Amino acid sequence: EAIKNADPKPDLLLTDFQMPQMTGRELIHQCKQIDPRLKTILYSGNVQEDTVSLYPSKPDRFLRKPFTPQTLIELVESVVAQ
């Protein structure tokens, strides 16, 4: 709902795989339905990148937890620049 109502639309969605109401994968799928240009980063400490690659709605990048702040900054800059 936040993506749908945002003005201006965000450039990037950063989400954890495991969340209380839905998975990050489901959130990415729903948000891409609203804005297919939305860049996405999915992170997880429990799910492997090869598992995520099997889903139809894939994030632009996957980040394995734990990660350093510098790693996150560099990944965000890289994805937004694409």
GROMACS elastic network, one bead per residue, 0.5 to 0.9 nm:
[ bonds ]
;  ai    aj funct       b0    kb
    1     4     6  0.50762   500
    1     5     6  0.62323   500
    1     6     6  0.84938   500
    1    31     6  0.88234   500
    2     5     6  0.52868   500
    2     6     6  0.58596   500
    3     6     6  0.52001   500
    3     7     6  0.86074   500
    3     9     6  0.66131   500
    3    10     6  0.73575   500
    3    31     6  0.66996   500
    3    34     6  0.74921   500
    3    35     6  0.81343   500
    4     7     6  0.86335   500
    4     9     6  0.79881   500
    4    31     6  0.79848   500
    4    34     6  0.64082   500
    4    35     6  0.82036   500
    5     8     6  0.87831   500
    5     9     6  0.81069   500
    6     9     6  0.50966   500
    6    10     6  0.73034   500
    7    10     6  0.81041   500
    9    35     6  0.83248   500
    9    38     6  0.84654   500
   10    13     6  0.74267   500
   10    38     6  0.72833   500
   10    39     6  0.88245   500
   11    37     6  0.80690   500
   11    38     6  0.56923   500
   11    39     6  0.61169   500
   11    40     6  0.86195   500
   11    80     6  0.70307   500
   12    38     6  0.58754   500
   12    40     6  0.55732   500
   12    41     6  0.76719   500
   12    76     6  0.81839   500
   12    79     6  0.82090   500
   12    80     6  0.69803   500
   13    28     6  0.77772   500
   13    31     6  0.86002   500
   13    38     6  0.70982   500
   13    39     6  0.62296   500
   13    41     6  0.63077   500
   13    42     6  0.83195   500
   14    24     6  0.88553   500
   14    39     6  0.86356   500
   14    40     6  0.59078   500
   14    42     6  0.60777   500
   14    43     6  0.77906   500
   14    76     6  0.87337   500
   15    18     6  0.86818   500
   15    19     6  0.88026   500
   15    23     6  0.89165   500
   15    24     6  0.56210   500
   15    25     6  0.85597   500
   15    27     6  0.81290   500
   15    28     6  0.81990   500
   15    40     6  0.78665   500
   15    41     6  0.64308   500
   15    42     6  0.51423   500
   15    43     6  0.63466   500
   15    44     6  0.88059   500
   16    19     6  0.67557   500
   16    23     6  0.76870   500
   16    24     6  0.54811   500
   16    25     6  0.86294   500
   16    41     6  0.85446   500
   16    42     6  0.57006   500
   16    44     6  0.57674   500
   16    45     6  0.88596   500
   17    22     6  0.87148   500
   17    23     6  0.52995   500
   17    25     6  0.63094   500
   17    26     6  0.88578   500
   17    42     6  0.62854   500
   17    43     6  0.60042   500
   17    44     6  0.54443   500
   17    45     6  0.85254   500
   17    46     6  0.84336   500
   17    47     6  0.76001   500
   18    21     6  0.89340   500
   18    22     6  0.74339   500
   18    23     6  0.51389   500
   18    24     6  0.62393   500
   18    25     6  0.87829   500
   18    43     6  0.89833   500
   18    44     6  0.73527   500
   18    46     6  0.85719   500
   19    22     6  0.57447   500
   19    23     6  0.54724   500
   19    24     6  0.68275   500
   20    23     6  0.76637   500
   22    25     6  0.81256   500
   22    26     6  0.62182   500
   22    27     6  0.68597   500
   23    26     6  0.51871   500
   23    27     6  0.63659   500
   23    28     6  0.87002   500
   24    28     6  0.60833   500
   24    29     6  0.85364   500
   24    42     6  0.67316   500
   24    43     6  0.84359   500
   25    28     6  0.51517   500
   25    29     6  0.62643   500
   25    30     6  0.87703   500
   25    42     6  0.76026   500
   25    52     6  0.80097   500
   25    55     6  0.79406   500
   25    57     6  0.69260   500
   25    58     6  0.73427   500
   25    59     6  0.77505   500
   26    29     6  0.50407   500
   26    30     6  0.62301   500
   26    31     6  0.85850   500
   26    57     6  0.80518   500
   27    30     6  0.51907   500
   27    31     6  0.60679   500
   27    32     6  0.84701   500
   28    31     6  0.51637   500
   28    32     6  0.59687   500
   28    33     6  0.85741   500
   28    38     6  0.89813   500
   28    40     6  0.70517   500
   28    41     6  0.89002   500
   28    42     6  0.84234   500
   28    57     6  0.68339   500
   28    58     6  0.76884   500
   28    59     6  0.70290   500
   29    32     6  0.52377   500
   29    33     6  0.63827   500
   29    56     6  0.83337   500
   29    57     6  0.53232   500
   29    58     6  0.79721   500
   29    59     6  0.89653   500
   30    33     6  0.51915   500
   30    34     6  0.67716   500
   30    35     6  0.89229   500
   31    34     6  0.51517   500
   31    35     6  0.61143   500
   31    36     6  0.76060   500
   31    38     6  0.75817   500
   32    37     6  0.72096   500
   32    38     6  0.63616   500
   32    39     6  0.87285   500
   32    57     6  0.81045   500
   33    36     6  0.60239   500
   34    38     6  0.87985   500
   35    38     6  0.56130   500
   36    39     6  0.83775   500
   39    59     6  0.75948   500
   39    60     6  0.62160   500
   39    61     6  0.87834   500
   39    79     6  0.68721   500
   39    80     6  0.69592   500
   39    82     6  0.87928   500
   40    58     6  0.84528   500
   40    59     6  0.50436   500
   40    60     6  0.51875   500
   40    61     6  0.67156   500
   40    62     6  0.87123   500
   40    79     6  0.78881   500
   41    59     6  0.55171   500
   41    60     6  0.58814   500
   41    62     6  0.57065   500
   41    63     6  0.71401   500
   41    75     6  0.85227   500
   41    76     6  0.79328   500
   41    79     6  0.80707   500
   42    52     6  0.89486   500
   42    58     6  0.87311   500
   42    59     6  0.59494   500
   42    60     6  0.80335   500
   42    61     6  0.65061   500
   42    63     6  0.62277   500
   42    64     6  0.86351   500
   43    47     6  0.85001   500
   43    61     6  0.85237   500
   43    62     6  0.56047   500
   43    64     6  0.56030   500
   43    65     6  0.65589   500
   44    47     6  0.56856   500
   44    48     6  0.75980   500
   44    49     6  0.88245   500
   44    62     6  0.80585   500
   44    63     6  0.66892   500
   44    64     6  0.53558   500
   44    65     6  0.54638   500
   44    66     6  0.82368   500
   45    48     6  0.79720   500
   45    63     6  0.87405   500
   45    64     6  0.57993   500
   45    66     6  0.66695   500
   46    64     6  0.84197   500
   46    65     6  0.82014   500
   47    50     6  0.85383   500
   47    51     6  0.67461   500
   47    52     6  0.74075   500
   47    64     6  0.81870   500
   48    51     6  0.54009   500
   48    52     6  0.66693   500
   48    53     6  0.89965   500
   48    62     6  0.88172   500
   48    64     6  0.75319   500
   49    52     6  0.50878   500
   49    53     6  0.63144   500
   49    62     6  0.62900   500
   49    63     6  0.80040   500
   49    64     6  0.78109   500
   50    53     6  0.51186   500
   50    54     6  0.69760   500
   51    54     6  0.55872   500
   51    55     6  0.76520   500
   52    55     6  0.57471   500
   52    56     6  0.89885   500
   52    57     6  0.88782   500
   52    58     6  0.68034   500
   52    59     6  0.82095   500
   52    62     6  0.81541   500
   53    56     6  0.78957   500
   53    57     6  0.86236   500
   53    58     6  0.62975   500
   53    59     6  0.85384   500
   54    57     6  0.88154   500
   54    58     6  0.80873   500
   55    58     6  0.60958   500
   58    61     6  0.81857   500
   58    62     6  0.89878   500
   59    62     6  0.65939   500
   60    79     6  0.72189   500
   61    75     6  0.80881   500
   61    79     6  0.74692   500
   63    66     6  0.85945   500
   63    67     6  0.76165   500
   63    71     6  0.89939   500
   63    72     6  0.81343   500
   63    75     6  0.84512   500
   64    67     6  0.67290   500
   65    68     6  0.87454   500
   67    70     6  0.82516   500
   67    71     6  0.63246   500
   67    72     6  0.69622   500
   68    71     6  0.51874   500
   68    72     6  0.64487   500
   68    73     6  0.87461   500
   69    72     6  0.51227   500
   69    73     6  0.61782   500
   69    74     6  0.86695   500
   70    73     6  0.50509   500
   70    74     6  0.61392   500
   70    75     6  0.85418   500
   71    74     6  0.52303   500
   71    75     6  0.61426   500
   71    76     6  0.86122   500
   72    75     6  0.51318   500
   72    76     6  0.60794   500
   72    77     6  0.85499   500
   73    76     6  0.52192   500
   73    77     6  0.61666   500
   73    78     6  0.85631   500
   74    77     6  0.51844   500
   74    78     6  0.61225   500
   74    79     6  0.87024   500
   75    78     6  0.50114   500
   75    79     6  0.61299   500
   75    80     6  0.85376   500
   76    79     6  0.52372   500
   76    80     6  0.60503   500
   76    81     6  0.84354   500
   77    80     6  0.53360   500
   77    81     6  0.60731   500
   77    82     6  0.88235   500
   78    81     6  0.52423   500
   78    82     6  0.65384   500
   79    82     6  0.53507   500
